[in-house]
Amino acid sequence: MLGLAGGKFVSPKIRLLAGAIGTGLTFSAATNTCAMGKAISAMPWNKAAQEPTRESAILQFPVANAVTPESKAS
């Protein structure tokens, strides 16, 4: 609606912008792809850190002192 109102009152070129956005959204829906999402996910600030493995996460837990029979006797 803003594209149509802007095209009528501001500049007819705004209708072209609204049409291009609508065409892109229609293409994305028809092909089940998202070029904007792919472009944003490729940006360097949007990279996920490497996930730790189960073993590396367990090794980061603090280890309590083990109770041995010798330590109980003293």
Z-matrix of the N, CA and C atoms (Angstrom, degrees):
N
C 1 1.433
C 2 1.529 1 110.70
N 3 1.349 2 115.76 1 -38.37
C 4 1.464 3 118.13 2 179.36
C 5 1.525 4 110.95 3 -66.11
N 6 1.340 5 116.28 4 -34.32
C 7 1.458 6 119.29 5 178.33
C 8 1.517 7 112.06 6 -64.95
N 9 1.319 8 116.27 7 -40.75
C 10 1.468 9 119.49 8 178.40
C 11 1.530 10 111.01 9 -68.31
N 12 1.340 11 116.57 10 -42.95
C 13 1.469 12 119.19 11 179.58
C 14 1.531 13 110.69 12 -67.11
N 15 1.323 14 116.65 13 -40.25
C 16 1.463 15 119.42 14 177.99
C 17 1.514 16 112.04 15 -65.50
N 18 1.335 17 116.48 16 -36.19
C 19 1.459 18 120.65 17 177.37
C 20 1.513 19 112.39 18 -67.24
N 21 1.309 20 116.81 19 -31.16
C 22 1.460 21 119.90 20 -179.43
C 23 1.524 22 112.03 21 -80.87
N 24 1.337 23 116.40 22 -42.01
C 25 1.464 24 119.89 23 -172.20
C 26 1.531 25 114.71 24 -101.54
N 27 1.324 26 118.87 25 -25.14
C 28 1.465 27 120.62 26 -175.77
C 29 1.520 28 110.76 27 -104.89
N 30 1.332 29 116.27 28 -66.84
C 31 1.462 30 120.33 29 -177.83
C 32 1.528 31 108.79 30 -157.25
N 33 1.310 32 118.17 31 138.07
C 34 1.470 33 120.25 32 178.46
C 35 1.526 34 112.63 33 -63.37
N 36 1.327 35 118.17 34 -20.05
C 37 1.467 36 120.67 35 -179.92
C 38 1.524 37 111.92 36 -68.78
N 39 1.314 38 117.93 37 -20.85
C 40 1.462 39 120.66 38 178.00
C 41 1.522 40 109.86 39 -65.42
N 42 1.317 41 117.40 40 -30.65
C 43 1.465 42 120.40 41 176.68
C 44 1.525 43 110.84 42 -63.74
N 45 1.324 44 117.12 43 -34.45
C 46 1.464 45 120.22 44 177.60
C 47 1.528 46 110.56 45 -65.56
N 48 1.312 47 116.93 46 -40.43
C 49 1.456 48 120.87 47 177.31
C 50 1.524 49 110.86 48 -63.22
N 51 1.327 50 116.73 49 -45.37
C 52 1.460 51 120.55 50 178.55
C 53 1.529 52 110.62 51 -63.34
N 54 1.317 53 117.08 52 -39.18
C 55 1.466 54 120.99 53 177.97
C 56 1.518 55 112.25 54 -65.88
N 57 1.340 56 116.78 55 -39.18
C 58 1.468 57 120.38 56 178.76
C 59 1.526 58 110.74 57 -66.18
N 60 1.312 59 117.12 58 -41.39
C 61 1.470 60 120.54 59 177.98
C 62 1.529 61 110.12 60 -64.87
N 63 1.318 62 117.05 61 -43.73
C 64 1.463 63 120.61 62 178.25
C 65 1.520 64 112.24 63 -63.33
N 66 1.329 65 116.83 64 -39.34
C 67 1.462 66 120.50 65 177.50
C 68 1.521 67 110.66 66 -64.17
N 69 1.323 68 117.13 67 -41.97
C 70 1.460 69 120.65 68 178.16
C 71 1.513 70 112.56 69 -63.72
N 72 1.330 71 116.96 70 -40.94
C 73 1.455 72 120.39 71 177.83
C 74 1.529 73 111.48 72 -66.43
N 75 1.325 74 116.99 73 -38.86
C 76 1.463 75 120.69 74 178.31
C 77 1.527 76 110.60 75 -65.58
N 78 1.323 77 116.81 76 -42.55
C 79 1.469 78 120.89 77 178.21
C 80 1.521 79 110.60 78 -62.84
N 81 1.337 80 117.06 79 -43.24
C 82 1.465 81 120.75 80 179.20
C 83 1.519 82 111.19 81 -61.72
N 84 1.306 83 117.31 82 -40.99
C 85 1.461 84 120.46 83 179.86
C 86 1.521 85 111.39 84 -69.20
N 87 1.323 86 117.57 85 -39.02
C 88 1.461 87 121.00 86 -177.27
C 89 1.523 88 112.19 87 -71.73
N 90 1.338 89 117.71 88 -33.58
C 91 1.464 90 120.92 89 -176.26
C 92 1.519 91 112.88 90 -101.37
N 93 1.327 92 118.16 91 -4.48
C 94 1.458 93 123.47 92 -178.58
C 95 1.534 94 110.87 93 57.60
N 96 1.328 95 116.31 94 41.47
C 97 1.458 96 122.14 95 175.63
C 98 1.519 97 108.47 96 -128.49
N 99 1.307 98 115.87 97 163.84
C 100 1.458 99 119.75 98 178.14
C 101 1.522 100 108.63 99 -142.65
N 102 1.311 101 116.94 100 98.74
C 103 1.454 102 121.37 101 -178.72
C 104 1.523 103 111.19 102 -65.37
N 105 1.329 104 118.13 103 -37.14
C 106 1.458 105 120.46 104 179.04
C 107 1.529 106 110.59 105 -65.24
N 108 1.325 107 117.02 106 -40.97
C 109 1.460 108 120.14 107 177.46
C 110 1.516 109 112.13 108 -63.23
N 111 1.320 110 117.45 109 -40.15
C 112 1.462 111 120.87 110 177.48
C 113 1.519 112 110.85 111 -65.71
N 114 1.325 113 117.01 112 -40.21
C 115 1.465 114 120.20 113 179.96
C 116 1.522 115 111.00 114 -66.43
N 117 1.324 116 116.81 115 -42.06
C 118 1.462 117 119.95 116 -179.88
C 119 1.518 118 110.79 117 -68.38
N 120 1.331 119 118.11 118 -39.03
C 121 1.460 120 119.94 119 -179.25
C 122 1.521 121 112.04 120 -70.00
N 123 1.327 122 118.23 121 -19.51
C 124 1.460 123 121.11 122 178.72
C 125 1.532 124 112.87 123 -84.26
N 126 1.315 125 117.49 124 -7.54
C 127 1.461 126 120.32 125 -179.20
C 128 1.527 127 110.39 126 -68.53
N 129 1.329 128 117.39 127 144.84
C 130 1.475 129 119.81 128 -174.64
C 131 1.520 130 113.72 129 -64.55
N 132 1.316 131 119.46 130 -28.70
C 133 1.462 132 120.70 131 -179.13
C 134 1.519 133 112.05 132 -80.24
N 135 1.324 134 117.24 133 -4.04
C 136 1.454 135 120.96 134 -176.70
C 137 1.524 136 111.29 135 -111.73
N 138 1.333 137 117.35 136 28.71
C 139 1.457 138 121.47 137 178.73
C 140 1.521 139 109.32 138 -94.24
N 141 1.299 140 116.41 139 134.83
C 142 1.456 141 121.59 140 179.57
C 143 1.520 142 109.75 141 -80.02
N 144 1.312 143 115.42 142 146.19
C 145 1.453 144 120.18 143 175.74
C 146 1.523 145 108.75 144 -70.08
N 147 1.312 146 115.40 145 157.11
C 148 1.450 147 119.51 146 179.81
C 149 1.525 148 109.27 147 -68.54
N 150 1.310 149 116.05 148 129.79
C 151 1.454 150 121.48 149 -179.22
C 152 1.522 151 109.73 150 -72.03
N 153 1.328 152 117.60 151 136.39
C 154 1.467 153 118.47 152 177.99
C 155 1.530 154 110.61 153 -73.22
N 156 1.317 155 115.12 154 150.36
C 157 1.460 156 119.11 155 175.59
C 158 1.521 157 108.84 156 -79.12
N 159 1.294 158 116.36 157 167.15
C 160 1.459 159 120.24 158 -179.92
C 161 1.527 160 110.49 159 -61.29
N 162 1.330 161 116.66 160 -42.07
C 163 1.457 162 120.88 161 -177.96
C 164 1.523 163 111.74 162 -65.74
N 165 1.345 164 116.95 163 -42.64
C 166 1.467 165 118.88 164 -179.24
C 167 1.521 166 111.23 165 -68.68
N 168 1.329 167 117.96 166 -31.61
C 169 1.460 168 120.24 167 177.46
C 170 1.521 169 110.93 168 -69.80
N 171 1.333 170 117.02 169 -40.00
C 172 1.467 171 120.49 170 179.31
C 173 1.516 172 110.76 171 -66.74
N 174 1.323 173 117.00 172 -37.93
C 175 1.463 174 120.06 173 -179.31
C 176 1.529 175 112.60 174 -67.27
N 177 1.315 176 118.71 175 -16.68
C 178 1.462 177 121.45 176 179.23
C 179 1.523 178 112.96 177 -83.33
N 180 1.344 179 117.75 178 -11.06
C 181 1.465 180 120.42 179 177.90
C 182 1.521 181 109.99 180 -68.81
N 183 1.318 182 117.51 181 142.98
C 184 1.472 183 118.52 182 176.07
C 185 1.525 184 109.63 183 -69.96
N 186 1.313 185 114.90 184 145.08
C 187 1.452 186 120.88 185 -178.15
C 188 1.520 187 108.42 186 -101.56
N 189 1.328 188 116.94 187 126.05
C 190 1.464 189 121.38 188 177.34
C 191 1.534 190 108.31 189 -80.56
N 192 1.315 191 115.35 190 156.69
C 193 1.461 192 119.91 191 178.01
C 194 1.521 193 108.56 192 -65.37
N 195 1.316 194 115.93 193 129.55
C 196 1.455 195 120.67 194 -179.95
C 197 1.524 196 109.69 195 -75.39
N 198 1.312 197 115.51 196 141.11
C 199 1.481 198 121.21 197 178.90
C 200 1.527 199 106.78 198 -91.58
N 201 1.305 200 115.78 199 119.79
C 202 1.466 201 121.72 200 178.16
C 203 1.519 202 109.25 201 -112.09
N 204 1.310 203 117.87 202 161.04
C 205 1.468 204 119.83 203 178.72
C 206 1.528 205 112.24 204 -58.57
N 207 1.339 206 117.36 205 -32.83
C 208 1.462 207 119.89 206 179.98
C 209 1.520 208 110.76 207 -66.54
N 210 1.337 209 117.84 208 -38.19
C 211 1.467 210 119.52 209 -179.16
C 212 1.509 211 111.84 210 -73.13
N 213 1.328 212 117.72 211 -26.38
C 214 1.459 213 120.55 212 176.91
C 215 1.527 214 111.65 213 -71.20
N 216 1.334 215 116.47 214 -33.47
C 217 1.470 216 120.87 215 -177.19
C 218 1.517 217 110.89 216 -70.72
N 219 1.286 218 118.66 217 -25.69
C 220 1.463 219 119.05 218 -176.15
C 221 1.494 220 114.77 219 -91.13
